[in-house]
């Protein structure tokens, strides 16, 4: 019998979005993988004055207002972004809390924590938190750090998910699962998919592009061996 893949999670807390929860639930119930380790980002959020907060969010004001209005007016059967605790799913996993070395956009896990993480011989890390990851964390798992990204990387990159597709009424919206490298948005593509763009609702686009992500992880993990 083939040995189960040892999965590590990279998270910001013990709460994840509903679509991420479903993906982890599928892994836990599978015969081919198990969640052994959780790396939790314990960095403190930067503190800003009221004036600084206004400056930071001012350029996004129209987008924030649009998002709030859509959330009130548009209803979906399942909210892919409601937060759920993973405590029950991962109660057998070891938790290591780290405070990464941070620059403006990048998180780098320090060498002392890397040595602790190495002891668990993880096969695949799944990134559900942190910012842009650099350094040895990308190398210590046998099959690297896997990360889901909205958008077809041959066409568009960047946040917010599905917004350009919605505004410009593209026919399709892309999404990829990739193994991260030091080169931003240039990792090895494991899975790429497209779905028809709902040009009437940005909220529904986001729901669709996260609705089957667990299948990308499921199929890709099945194809990997220890």
SULFEN-V513328 format. One record per backbone hydrogen bond with DSSP energy under -1.0 kcal/mol. NH is the residue of the N-H (numbers start at 1). CO is the residue of the C=O. E is the energy in kcal/mol with one decimal. If there is no record, write none. Layout:
BEGIN
nh={NH/NH}
co={CO/CO}
e={E/E}
END
This chain:
BEGIN
nh={5/7/8/9/10/11/16/18/19/21/22/23/24/25/26/27/28/29/30/34/36/37/38/39/40/41/42/53/54/55/56/57/58/60/61/64/65/66/67/68/69/70/71/72/73/74/82/84/86/90/93/94/96/98/101/103/107/108/114/115/116/117/118/120/121/123/124/125/126/127/128/132/134/138/139/140/142/143/144/146/147/149/151/155/156/163/166/167/168/170/173/175/176/177/178/179/180/186/188/190/191/193/195/197/199/205/206/207/208/209/215/217/218/219/220/221/222/223/224}
co={32/34/124/37/126/39/84/82/80/17/18/19/20/21/22/23/24/25/27/5/7/7/94/9/96/11/98/49/50/51/52/53/54/57/58/60/61/62/63/64/65/66/67/68/69/70/79/16/14/86/90/36/38/40/108/106/132/101/110/111/112/113/114/117/118/6/6/144/8/146/10/105/107/135/136/136/122/123/141/125/178/176/174/152/152/160/162/163/164/165/195/193/149/191/147/188/145/183/179/177/177/175/173/171/197/201/202/203/204/205/212/213/214/215/216/217/218/219/221}
e={-2.7/-3.2/-2.7/-2.5/-2.5/-2.5/-2.5/-1.2/-2.0/-2.3/-2.2/-1.6/-2.3/-2.5/-2.2/-1.8/-2.6/-1.9/-1.0/-2.4/-2.4/-1.6/-2.9/-3.6/-2.3/-2.9/-3.9/-2.4/-2.2/-2.2/-2.5/-2.4/-1.6/-1.0/-1.8/-2.7/-2.5/-2.5/-2.6/-2.3/-2.2/-2.5/-2.2/-1.4/-2.2/-3.2/-1.0/-2.9/-2.7/-2.2/-1.5/-2.5/-3.0/-2.7/-3.0/-2.0/-3.1/-2.2/-2.1/-2.0/-1.2/-2.4/-2.2/-1.7/-1.7/-2.3/-1.7/-2.5/-2.8/-2.9/-3.1/-1.7/-1.9/-1.6/-2.0/-1.4/-1.6/-3.5/-1.4/-3.7/-2.6/-2.8/-3.3/-2.5/-2.7/-1.7/-1.8/-3.0/-2.6/-1.9/-2.8/-1.9/-2.9/-2.5/-2.4/-2.5/-2.9/-1.7/-1.2/-3.1/-1.7/-2.5/-2.0/-2.3/-1.1/-1.3/-2.2/-1.8/-2.3/-2.6/-1.1/-1.8/-2.5/-2.9/-2.2/-2.8/-2.0/-1.3/-1.1}
END
